[in-house]
Amino acid sequence: MKQFETALPEQYETLKKQANYTSSWRERLDAVQTLSAYQHDKVIDLLKNRMQNDTVNKVQLAAYEALVAFGENVEKPLPARFDIIKDTDKIFLRIKKSLPKDHTVADFADKLKRMRLDVFDAYEGDKGVQFMNWLEERWAKL
């Protein structure tokens, strides 16, 4: 069995903030991956929280894999079947209405990123390379 560090990492408070940073799934993923070397109660609690509550499945799975490696009895998180953020269409509609009639999907994506980076980031992380195609479909239906 793999040996883990049992003390809290020196940079725990910084990693904790990073793991909960809503505007960047990449930063959350990095923090989860770094913390997965430390088998400490506080780290386990934080990883369980990310596994259960992160909007991006990649982050949830990284936390899950770390917890399993620690010997925790946890269930693998499933990808969200519906919108990962409540009222996504309302958010999108408000942004679309704030733009000129002849705006493009690129204009829409840019304004979404400026107004709701948390939403943009969560879906970009969730959809991966399909993000812009998915966003264009949603935008076209509004």
PAMARMI-512637 format. One record per residue: x, z, y of N, C-alpha, C in turn; residue number from 0. Coordinates in Angstrom, 1 decimal, padded with zeros to 4 digits, always signed. Each point is the difference from the previous one (the first is absolute). Layout:
site nX=X&nZ=Z&nY=Y&caX=X&caZ=Z&caY=Y&cX=X&cZ=Z&cY=Y&nr=NUM .
...
END
This chain:
site nX=+000.8&nZ=+000.0&nY=-001.2&caX=-000.8&caZ=+000.0&caY=+001.2&cX=+000.9&cZ=+000.0&cY=+001.2&nr=0 .
site nX=-000.5&nZ=-000.8&nY=+001.0&caX=+000.8&caZ=-000.1&caY=+001.3&cX=+000.0&cZ=+001.4&cY=+000.7&nr=1 .
site nX=+001.2&nZ=+000.3&nY=+000.6&caX=+000.1&caZ=+001.2&caY=+000.8&cX=-000.3&cZ=-000.3&cY=+001.5&nr=2 .
site nX=-000.8&nZ=+000.8&nY=+000.6&caX=-000.4&caZ=-000.1&caY=+001.4&cX=+000.6&cZ=+001.1&cY=+000.8&nr=3 .
site nX=+000.2&nZ=-000.2&nY=+001.3&caX=+000.3&caZ=+001.1&caY=+000.9&cX=-001.2&cZ=+000.9&cY=+000.1&nr=4 .
site nX=+000.2&nZ=+001.3&nY=+000.0&caX=-001.1&caZ=+000.9&caY=+000.1&cX=-000.2&cZ=+000.7&cY=+001.3&nr=5 .
site nX=+001.0&nZ=-000.2&nY=+000.9&caX=-000.1&caZ=+000.5&caY=+001.4&cX=-000.6&cZ=-001.0&cY=+000.8&nr=6 .
site nX=-000.6&nZ=+000.4&nY=+001.2&caX=-000.5&caZ=-000.9&caY=+000.9&cX=+001.1&cZ=-000.8&cY=+000.7&nr=7 .
site nX=-000.2&nZ=-001.3&nY=+000.2&caX=+001.1&caZ=-000.7&caY=+000.7&cX=+000.1&cZ=+000.5&cY=+001.5&nr=8 .
site nX=+001.2&nZ=+000.0&nY=+000.5&caX=+000.2&caZ=+000.4&caY=+001.4&cX=-000.9&cZ=-000.6&cY=+001.0&nr=9 .
site nX=-000.2&nZ=-001.3&nY=-000.2&caX=-000.9&caZ=-000.8&caY=+000.9&cX=-001.4&cZ=+000.0&cY=-000.4&nr=10 .
site nX=-000.5&nZ=+001.0&nY=-000.7&caX=-001.4&caZ=+000.1&caY=-000.5&cX=-001.0&cZ=-000.2&cY=+001.1&nr=11 .
site nX=+000.1&nZ=+000.7&nY=+001.1&caX=-001.0&caZ=-000.1&caY=+001.1&cX=-000.1&cZ=-001.4&cY=+000.5&nr=12 .
site nX=+001.2&nZ=-000.7&nY=+000.2&caX=+000.0&caZ=-001.3&caY=+000.4&cX=-000.7&cZ=-001.0&cY=-001.0&nr=13 .
site nX=+000.4&nZ=+000.2&nY=-001.3&caX=-000.6&caZ=-000.8&caY=-001.0&cX=-001.5&cZ=+000.3&cY=-000.1&nr=14 .
site nX=-000.4&nZ=+001.2&nY=+000.2&caX=-001.5&caZ=+000.3&caY=-000.1&cX=-000.7&cZ=-000.7&cY=+001.1&nr=15 .
site nX=+000.5&nZ=+000.0&nY=+001.2&caX=-000.6&caZ=-000.8&caY=+001.1&cX=+000.0&cZ=-001.5&cY=-000.3&nr=16 .
site nX=+001.1&nZ=-000.5&nY=-000.6&caX=+000.1&caZ=-001.4&caY=-000.3&cX=-001.0&cZ=-000.4&cY=-001.1&nr=17 .
site nX=-000.2&nZ=+000.9&nY=-001.0&caX=-001.0&caZ=-000.2&caY=-001.1&cX=-001.4&cZ=-000.1&cY=+000.5&nr=18 .
site nX=-000.3&nZ=+000.6&nY=+001.2&caX=-001.4&caZ=+000.1&caY=+000.5&cX=-000.1&cZ=-000.9&cY=+001.2&nr=19 .
site nX=+001.0&nZ=-000.9&nY=+000.3&caX=+000.0&caZ=-000.9&caY=+001.2&cX=-001.0&cZ=-001.1&cY=-000.3&nr=20 .
site nX=-001.2&nZ=+000.0&nY=+000.7&caX=-001.1&caZ=-000.9&caY=-000.2&cX=+000.4&cZ=-001.5&cY=+000.4&nr=21 .
site nX=+000.9&nZ=-000.2&nY=+000.9&caX=+000.3&caZ=-001.3&caY=+000.5&cX=+000.9&cZ=-000.8&cY=-000.9&nr=22 .
site nX=+000.6&nZ=+000.6&nY=-001.0&caX=+000.9&caZ=-000.8&caY=-000.8&cX=+000.1&cZ=+000.4&cY=-001.5&nr=23 .
site nX=-000.7&nZ=-000.9&nY=-000.8&caX=+000.0&caZ=+000.3&caY=-001.5&cX=+001.4&cZ=-000.1&cY=-000.5&nr=24 .
site nX=+000.9&nZ=-000.8&nY=+000.6&caX=+001.4&caZ=-000.1&caY=-000.5&cX=+000.7&cZ=+001.3&cY=+000.2&nr=25 .
site nX=-000.2&nZ=+000.6&nY=+001.2&caX=+000.7&caZ=+001.3&caY=+000.2&cX=-000.6&cZ=+001.1&cY=-001.0&nr=26 .
site nX=-001.3&nZ=+000.0&nY=-000.2&caX=-000.6&caZ=+000.9&caY=-001.0&cX=+000.6&cZ=-000.2&cY=-001.4&nr=27 .
site nX=+000.2&nZ=-001.3&nY=-000.4&caX=+000.5&caZ=-000.3&caY=-001.3&cX=+001.5&cZ=+000.5&cY=-000.1&nr=28 .
site nX=+000.8&nZ=-000.3&nY=+001.1&caX=+001.4&caZ=+000.5&caY=+000.0&cX=+000.0&cZ=+001.5&cY=-000.1&nr=29 .
site nX=-000.8&nZ=+000.7&nY=+000.7&caX=+000.0&caZ=+001.5&caY=-000.1&cX=-000.4&cZ=+000.5&cY=-001.4&nr=30 .
site nX=-001.0&nZ=-000.6&nY=-000.6&caX=-000.4&caZ=+000.3&caY=-001.3&cX=+001.1&cZ=-000.2&cY=-001.0&nr=31 .
site nX=+000.7&nZ=-001.2&nY=+000.1&caX=+001.1&caZ=-000.3&caY=-000.9&cX=+001.2&cZ=+001.0&cY=+000.2&nr=32 .
site nX=+000.3&nZ=+000.4&nY=+001.2&caX=+001.0&caZ=+000.9&caY=+000.2&cX=-000.4&cZ=+001.4&cY=-000.5&nr=33 .
site nX=-001.2&nZ=+000.4&nY=+000.2&caX=-000.5&caZ=+001.3&caY=-000.5&cX=-000.1&cZ=+000.1&cY=-001.5&nr=34 .
site nX=-000.1&nZ=-001.1&nY=-000.6&caX=-000.1&caZ=+000.0&caY=-001.5&cX=+001.2&cZ=+000.5&cY=-000.8&nr=35 .
site nX=+001.1&nZ=+000.3&nY=+000.8&caX=+001.2&caZ=+000.6&caY=-000.7&cX=-000.1&cZ=+001.5&cY=+000.1&nr=36 .
site nX=-001.0&nZ=+000.6&nY=+000.6&caX=+000.0&caZ=+001.4&caY=+000.2&cX=-001.3&cZ=+000.6&cY=-000.6&nr=37 .
site nX=+000.2&nZ=+000.7&nY=-001.1&caX=-001.1&caZ=+000.6&caY=-000.7&cX=-000.2&cZ=+001.5&cY=+000.5&nr=38 .
site nX=-000.7&nZ=+000.0&nY=+001.1&caX=-000.3&caZ=+001.3&caY=+000.7&cX=-001.5&cZ=+000.0&cY=+000.3&nr=39 .
site nX=-000.6&nZ=+001.2&nY=+000.0&caX=-001.5&caZ=+000.2&caY=+000.1&cX=-000.5&cZ=-000.8&cY=+001.3&nr=40 .
site nX=+000.7&nZ=+000.2&nY=+001.1&caX=-000.4&caZ=-000.7&caY=+001.2&cX=+000.0&cZ=-001.5&cY=-000.1&nr=41 .
site nX=+001.0&nZ=-000.5&nY=-000.6&caX=+000.1&caZ=-001.4&caY=-000.2&cX=-001.1&cZ=-000.5&cY=-001.0&nr=42 .
site nX=-000.2&nZ=+000.7&nY=-001.0&caX=-001.1&caZ=-000.3&caY=-001.0&cX=-001.3&cZ=-000.1&cY=+000.7&nr=43 .
site nX=-000.3&nZ=+001.0&nY=+000.9&caX=-001.3&caZ=+000.0&caY=+000.7&cX=-000.1&cZ=-001.2&cY=+000.9&nr=44 .
site nX=+001.1&nZ=-000.3&nY=+000.7&caX=+000.0&caZ=-001.1&caY=+000.9&cX=-000.2&cZ=-001.3&cY=-000.8&nr=45 .
site nX=+000.7&nZ=-000.2&nY=-001.1&caX=-000.2&caZ=-001.2&caY=-000.8&cX=-001.4&cZ=-000.1&cY=-000.6&nr=46 .
site nX=-000.6&nZ=+001.1&nY=-000.4&caX=-001.4&caZ=+000.0&caY=-000.4&cX=-000.9&cZ=-000.5&cY=+001.1&nr=47 .
site nX=+000.2&nZ=+000.5&nY=+001.2&caX=-000.8&caZ=-000.5&caY=+001.1&cX=+000.2&cZ=-001.5&cY=+000.3&nr=48 .
site nX=+001.2&nZ=-000.5&nY=-000.1&caX=+000.2&caZ=-001.4&caY=+000.2&cX=-000.6&cZ=-000.8&cY=-001.1&nr=49 .
site nX=+000.1&nZ=+000.5&nY=-001.2&caX=-000.6&caZ=-000.7&caY=-001.2&cX=-001.5&cZ=-000.1&cY=+000.2&nr=50 .
site nX=-000.6&nZ=+001.1&nY=+000.4&caX=-001.5&caZ=+000.0&caY=+000.1&cX=-000.6&cZ=-000.6&cY=+001.3&nr=51 .
site nX=+000.8&nZ=+000.0&nY=+001.1&caX=-000.6&caZ=-000.3&caY=+001.3&cX=+000.7&cZ=-001.2&cY=+000.7&nr=52 .
site nX=+001.1&nZ=-000.5&nY=-000.5&caX=+000.6&caZ=-001.1&caY=+000.8&cX=-000.9&cZ=-001.2&cY=-000.1&nr=53 .
site nX=+000.0&nZ=-000.8&nY=+001.1&caX=-000.9&caZ=-001.2&caY=+000.1&cX=+000.7&cZ=-001.2&cY=-000.8&nr=54 .
site nX=+001.3&nZ=+000.1&nY=-000.2&caX=+000.7&caZ=-001.1&caY=-000.7&cX=+000.3&cZ=+000.4&cY=-001.4&nr=55 .
site nX=-000.4&nZ=-000.9&nY=-000.9&caX=+000.1&caZ=+000.3&caY=-001.5&cX=+001.5&cZ=+000.1&cY=-000.4&nr=56 .
site nX=+000.9&nZ=-000.8&nY=+000.7&caX=+001.4&caZ=+000.1&caY=-000.4&cX=+000.6&cZ=+001.4&cY=+000.3&nr=57 .
site nX=-000.5&nZ=+000.7&nY=+001.0&caX=+000.5&caZ=+001.3&caY=+000.4&cX=-000.6&cZ=+001.0&cY=-001.0&nr=58 .
site nX=-001.3&nZ=-000.2&nY=-000.3&caX=-000.7&caZ=+000.9&caY=-001.0&cX=+000.8&cZ=-000.1&cY=-001.4&nr=59 .
site nX=+000.3&nZ=-001.2&nY=-000.4&caX=+000.7&caZ=-000.2&caY=-001.3&cX=+001.4&cZ=+000.6&cY=+000.0&nr=60 .
site nX=+000.7&nZ=-000.1&nY=+001.1&caX=+001.4&caZ=+000.6&caY=+000.1&cX=-000.1&cZ=+001.5&cY=-000.2&nr=61 .
site nX=-001.0&nZ=+000.6&nY=+000.7&caX=-000.2&caZ=+001.5&caY=-000.1&cX=-000.4&cZ=+000.3&cY=-001.4&nr=62 .
site nX=-000.9&nZ=-000.7&nY=-000.6&caX=-000.5&caZ=+000.2&caY=-001.4&cX=+001.2&cZ=+000.0&cY=-001.0&nr=63 .
site nX=+000.9&nZ=-001.1&nY=+000.2&caX=+001.1&caZ=-000.1&caY=-000.9&cX=+001.0&cZ=+001.2&cY=+000.1&nr=64 .
site nX=+000.2&nZ=+000.4&nY=+001.2&caX=+000.9&caZ=+001.2&caY=+000.3&cX=-000.6&cZ=+001.2&cY=-000.7&nr=65 .
site nX=-001.3&nZ=+000.2&nY=+000.2&caX=-000.7&caZ=+001.2&caY=-000.6&cX=+000.1&cZ=+000.0&cY=-001.6&nr=66 .
site nX=-000.2&nZ=-001.2&nY=-000.5&caX=+000.1&caZ=-000.1&caY=-001.5&cX=+001.4&cZ=+000.3&cY=-000.4&nr=67 .
site nX=+001.0&nZ=-000.5&nY=+000.7&caX=+001.4&caZ=+000.3&caY=-000.3&cX=+000.3&cZ=+001.5&cY=+000.0&nr=68 .
site nX=-000.7&nZ=+000.7&nY=+000.9&caX=+000.1&caZ=+001.5&caY=+000.1&cX=-000.7&cZ=+000.7&cY=-001.1&nr=69 .
site nX=-000.8&nZ=-000.8&nY=-000.8&caX=-000.7&caZ=+000.7&caY=-001.1&cX=-001.4&cZ=+000.4&cY=+000.5&nr=70 .
site nX=-000.5&nZ=-000.4&nY=+001.1&caX=-001.3&caZ=+000.4&caY=+000.5&cX=-001.1&cZ=-000.8&cY=-000.8&nr=71 .
site nX=-001.1&nZ=+000.7&nY=-000.2&caX=-001.1&caZ=-000.7&caY=-000.7&cX=-001.0&cZ=-000.6&cY=+001.1&nr=72 .
site nX=+000.2&nZ=-001.2&nY=+000.3&caX=-000.8&caZ=-000.7&caY=+001.0&cX=-000.5&cZ=-001.3&cY=-000.5&nr=73 .
site nX=-001.1&nZ=-000.4&nY=+000.6&caX=-000.6&caZ=-001.3&caY=-000.4&cX=+000.5&cZ=-001.1&cY=+000.9&nr=74 .
site nX=+000.2&nZ=-001.2&nY=-000.5&caX=+000.5&caZ=-001.1&caY=+000.7&cX=-001.1&cZ=-000.5&cY=+001.0&nr=75 .
site nX=+000.4&nZ=-000.1&nY=+001.3&caX=-001.0&caZ=-000.4&caY=+001.0&cX=-000.3&cZ=-001.5&cY=-000.2&nr=76 .
site nX=-001.3&nZ=-000.3&nY=+000.2&caX=-000.4&caZ=-001.4&caY=-000.1&cX=-000.1&cZ=-000.6&cY=+001.4&nr=77 .
site nX=+000.3&nZ=-001.3&nY=+000.1&caX=-000.1&caZ=-000.7&caY=+001.3&cX=-001.5&cZ=+000.2&cY=+000.5&nr=78 .
site nX=-000.1&nZ=+000.0&nY=+001.4&caX=-001.3&caZ=+000.2&caY=+000.6&cX=-000.8&cZ=-001.3&cY=-000.4&nr=79 .
site nX=-001.3&nZ=+000.2&nY=-000.3&caX=-000.9&caZ=-001.1&caY=-000.3&cX=-000.6&cZ=-000.6&cY=+001.2&nr=80 .
site nX=-000.2&nZ=+000.8&nY=+001.0&caX=-000.6&caZ=-000.4&caY=+001.3&cX=+001.0&cZ=+000.2&cY=+001.1&nr=81 .
site nX=-000.5&nZ=+000.1&nY=+001.2&caX=+000.9&caZ=+000.2&caY=+001.2&cX=+000.8&cZ=+001.3&cY=-000.2&nr=82 .
site nX=+001.2&nZ=-000.1&nY=+000.3&caX=+000.9&caZ=+001.2&caY=-000.1&cX=-000.1&cZ=+000.8&cY=+001.3&nr=83 .
site nX=-000.6&nZ=-000.6&nY=+001.1&caX=-000.3&caZ=+000.8&caY=+001.2&cX=-001.4&cZ=-000.1&cY=+000.3&nr=84 .
site nX=-000.7&nZ=+001.1&nY=+000.3&caX=-001.4&caZ=+000.0&caY=+000.3&cX=-000.3&cZ=-000.8&cY=+001.2&nr=85 .
site nX=-001.1&nZ=-000.7&nY=-000.1&caX=-000.5&caZ=-000.8&caY=+001.1&cX=+000.9&cZ=-001.1&cY=+000.5&nr=86 .
site nX=+000.7&nZ=-000.6&nY=-000.9&caX=+001.0&caZ=-001.1&caY=+000.3&cX=-000.7&cZ=-001.1&cY=+000.8&nr=87 .
site nX=-001.2&nZ=-000.5&nY=-000.5&caX=-000.7&caZ=-001.1&caY=+000.7&cX=-000.3&cZ=+000.4&cY=+001.4&nr=88 .
site nX=-000.4&nZ=+001.2&nY=+000.3&caX=-000.4&caZ=+000.5&caY=+001.3&cX=+001.3&cZ=-000.1&cY=+000.9&nr=89 .
site nX=+001.1&nZ=+000.4&nY=-000.5&caX=+001.3&caZ=+000.0&caY=+000.7&cX=+000.3&cZ=-001.5&cY=+000.3&nr=90 .
site nX=-000.1&nZ=-000.9&nY=-001.0&caX=+000.4&caZ=-001.4&caY=+000.2&cX=-001.0&cZ=-000.6&cY=+001.0&nr=91 .
site nX=-001.3&nZ=+000.3&nY=-000.1&caX=-000.9&caZ=-000.6&caY=+000.9&cX=+000.2&cZ=+000.3&cY=+001.5&nr=92 .
site nX=+000.3&nZ=+001.3&nY=+000.2&caX=+000.3&caZ=+000.5&caY=+001.3&cX=+001.2&cZ=-000.8&cY=+000.6&nr=93 .
site nX=+001.1&nZ=-000.2&nY=-000.8&caX=+001.1&caZ=-000.7&caY=+000.4&cX=-000.3&cZ=-001.5&cY=+000.3&nr=94 .
site nX=-000.7&nZ=-000.6&nY=-000.9&caX=-000.4&caZ=-001.4&caY=+000.1&cX=-000.8&cZ=-000.2&cY=+001.3&nr=95 .
site nX=-000.9&nZ=+000.9&nY=+000.3&caX=-000.9&caZ=-000.1&caY=+001.2&cX=+000.9&cZ=+000.2&cY=+001.3&nr=96 .
site nX=+001.1&nZ=+000.7&nY=-000.1&caX=+000.8&caZ=+000.2&caY=+001.2&cX=+000.9&cZ=-001.2&cY=+000.3&nr=97 .
site nX=+000.0&nZ=-000.9&nY=-000.8&caX=+000.9&caZ=-001.2&caY=+000.2&cX=-000.8&cZ=-001.2&cY=+000.5&nr=98 .
site nX=+000.6&nZ=-001.0&nY=+000.7&caX=-000.7&caZ=-001.2&caY=+000.4&cX=-000.6&cZ=-000.7&cY=-001.1&nr=99 .
site nX=-001.1&nZ=-000.8&nY=+000.2&caX=-000.7&caZ=-000.7&caY=-001.0&cX=+000.9&cZ=-000.9&cY=-000.8&nr=100 .
site nX=+001.0&nZ=-000.6&nY=+000.6&caX=+000.8&caZ=-001.0&caY=-000.7&cX=+001.3&cZ=+000.6&cY=-000.6&nr=101 .
site nX=+000.0&nZ=+001.3&nY=-000.2&caX=+001.2&caZ=+000.6&caY=-000.6&cX=+000.3&cZ=-000.4&cY=-001.4&nr=102 .
site nX=+001.2&nZ=+000.1&nY=-000.4&caX=+000.4&caZ=-000.4&caY=-001.4&cX=+000.1&cZ=+001.3&cY=-000.8&nr=103 .
site nX=+000.2&nZ=-000.2&nY=-001.3&caX=+000.2&caZ=+001.1&caY=-000.9&cX=+001.3&cZ=+000.7&cY=+000.3&nr=104 .
site nX=+001.0&nZ=-000.7&nY=+000.5&caX=+001.3&caZ=+000.6&caY=+000.4&cX=-000.2&cZ=+000.9&cY=+001.2&nr=105 .
site nX=-000.9&nZ=-000.4&nY=+000.9&caX=-000.3&caZ=+000.9&caY=+001.2&cX=-000.7&cZ=+001.2&cY=-000.5&nr=106 .
site nX=-000.9&nZ=-000.2&nY=-000.9&caX=-000.8&caZ=+001.2&caY=-000.6&cX=+001.0&cZ=+000.9&cY=-000.7&nr=107 .
site nX=+000.9&nZ=-000.5&nY=-000.8&caX=+000.9&caZ=+000.9&caY=-000.7&cX=+000.9&cZ=+000.7&cY=+000.9&nr=108 .
site nX=+000.5&nZ=-000.7&nY=+001.1&caX=+000.8&caZ=+000.7&caY=+001.0&cX=-000.7&cZ=+001.1&cY=+000.7&nr=109 .
site nX=-001.2&nZ=-000.2&nY=+000.4&caX=-000.8&caZ=+001.0&caY=+000.7&cX=-000.3&cZ=+001.2&cY=-001.0&nr=110 .
site nX=-000.3&nZ=-000.3&nY=-001.2&caX=-000.3&caZ=+001.0&caY=-001.0&cX=+001.3&cZ=+000.9&cY=-000.2&nr=111 .
site nX=+001.2&nZ=-000.7&nY=+000.0&caX=+001.2&caZ=+000.8&caY=-000.2&cX=+000.2&cZ=+000.9&cY=+001.3&nr=112 .
site nX=-000.3&nZ=-000.5&nY=+001.2&caX=+000.2&caZ=+000.8&caY=+001.2&cX=-001.0&cZ=+001.1&cY=+000.1&nr=113 .
site nX=-001.3&nZ=-000.3&nY=-000.4&caX=-001.0&caZ=+001.1&caY=+000.2&cX=-000.1&cZ=+000.9&cY=-001.1&nr=114 .
site nX=+000.2&nZ=-000.4&nY=-001.2&caX=-000.2&caZ=+000.8&caY=-001.2&cX=+001.1&cZ=-000.3&cY=-001.0&nr=115 .
site nX=+001.2&nZ=+000.4&nY=+000.3&caX=+001.2&caZ=-000.2&caY=-000.8&cX=-000.3&cZ=+000.7&cY=-001.4&nr=116 .
site nX=-000.7&nZ=+001.1&nY=+000.0&caX=-000.2&caZ=+000.7&caY=-001.3&cX=-000.8&cZ=-000.9&cY=-001.0&nr=117 .
site nX=-001.0&nZ=-000.7&nY=+000.6&caX=-000.9&caZ=-000.9&caY=-000.8&cX=+000.8&cZ=-001.2&cY=-000.4&nr=118 .
site nX=+000.7&nZ=-000.6&nY=+000.9&caX=+000.8&caZ=-001.2&caY=-000.3&cX=+001.0&cZ=+000.3&cY=-001.1&nr=119 .
site nX=+000.7&nZ=+001.1&nY=+000.2&caX=+001.1&caZ=+000.4&caY=-000.9&cX=-000.5&cZ=+000.3&cY=-001.4&nr=120 .
site nX=-001.1&nZ=+000.7&nY=-000.1&caX=-000.6&caZ=+000.4&caY=-001.3&cX=-000.4&cZ=-001.3&cY=-000.8&nr=121 .
site nX=-000.7&nZ=-000.9&nY=+000.7&caX=-000.4&caZ=-001.2&caY=-000.7&cX=+001.2&cZ=-000.9&cY=-000.3&nr=122 .
site nX=+000.9&nZ=-000.1&nY=+000.9&caX=+001.2&caZ=-000.8&caY=-000.3&cX=+000.8&cZ=+000.5&cY=-001.2&nr=123 .
site nX=+000.1&nZ=+001.3&nY=-000.1&caX=+000.6&caZ=+000.6&caY=-001.2&cX=-000.8&cZ=-000.2&cY=-001.2&nr=124 .
site nX=-001.3&nZ=+000.1&nY=+000.1&caX=-000.9&caZ=-000.1&caY=-001.2&cX=-000.1&cZ=-001.5&cY=-000.5&nr=125 .
site nX=+000.0&nZ=-000.9&nY=+000.9&caX=-000.2&caZ=-001.4&caY=-000.3&cX=+001.3&cZ=-000.8&cY=-000.3&nr=126 .
site nX=+001.1&nZ=+000.5&nY=+000.5&caX=+001.3&caZ=-000.6&caY=-000.2&cX=+000.0&cZ=-001.4&cY=+000.6&nr=127 .
site nX=+000.5&nZ=-001.0&nY=-000.8&caX=+000.2&caZ=-001.4&caY=+000.5&cX=-001.4&cZ=-000.6&cY=+000.3&nr=128 .
site nX=-001.0&nZ=+000.5&nY=-000.6&caX=-001.4&caZ=-000.6&caY=+000.2&cX=-000.6&cZ=+000.5&cY=+001.3&nr=129 .
site nX=+000.7&nZ=+000.9&nY=+000.8&caX=-000.7&caZ=+000.7&caY=+001.1&cX=-000.6&cZ=-001.0&cY=+001.0&nr=130 .
site nX=+000.8&nZ=-001.0&nY=+000.5&caX=-000.5&caZ=-000.9&caY=+001.1&cX=-001.2&cZ=-000.8&cY=-000.6&nr=131 .
site nX=+000.1&nZ=-000.4&nY=-001.2&caX=-001.2&caZ=-000.8&caY=-000.6&cX=-001.2&cZ=+000.9&cY=+000.0&nr=132 .
site nX=+000.2&nZ=+001.2&nY=-000.5&caX=-001.1&caZ=+001.0&caY=-000.1&cX=-000.6&cZ=+000.2&cY=+001.4&nr=133 .
site nX=+000.9&nZ=+000.3&nY=+001.0&caX=-000.4&caZ=+000.3&caY=+001.4&cX=-000.8&cZ=-001.2&cY=+000.6&nr=134 .
site nX=+000.5&nZ=-001.2&nY=-000.3&caX=-000.7&caZ=-001.2&caY=+000.5&cX=-001.4&cZ=-000.2&cY=-000.6&nr=135 .
site nX=-000.1&nZ=+000.3&nY=-001.2&caX=-001.4&caZ=+000.0&caY=-000.7&cX=-000.9&cZ=+001.0&cY=+000.7&nr=136 .
site nX=+000.5&nZ=+001.2&nY=+000.2&caX=-000.9&caZ=+001.1&caY=+000.6&cX=-000.3&cZ=-000.4&cY=+001.4&nr=137 .
site nX=+000.9&nZ=-000.5&nY=+000.7&caX=-000.1&caZ=-000.4&caY=+001.4&cX=-001.1&cZ=-001.1&cY=+000.1&nr=138 .
site nX=+000.1&nZ=-001.0&nY=-000.9&caX=-000.9&caZ=-001.2&caY=+000.1&cX=-001.4&cZ=+000.5&cY=-000.3&nr=139 .
site nX=-000.2&nZ=+001.0&nY=-000.8&caX=-001.4&caZ=+000.5&caY=-000.4&cX=-000.6&cZ=+000.8&cY=+001.1&nr=140 .
site nX=+000.7&nZ=+000.5&nY=+000.9&caX=-000.5&caZ=+000.9&caY=+001.1&cX=-001.0&cZ=-000.7&cY=+000.9&nr=141 .
END
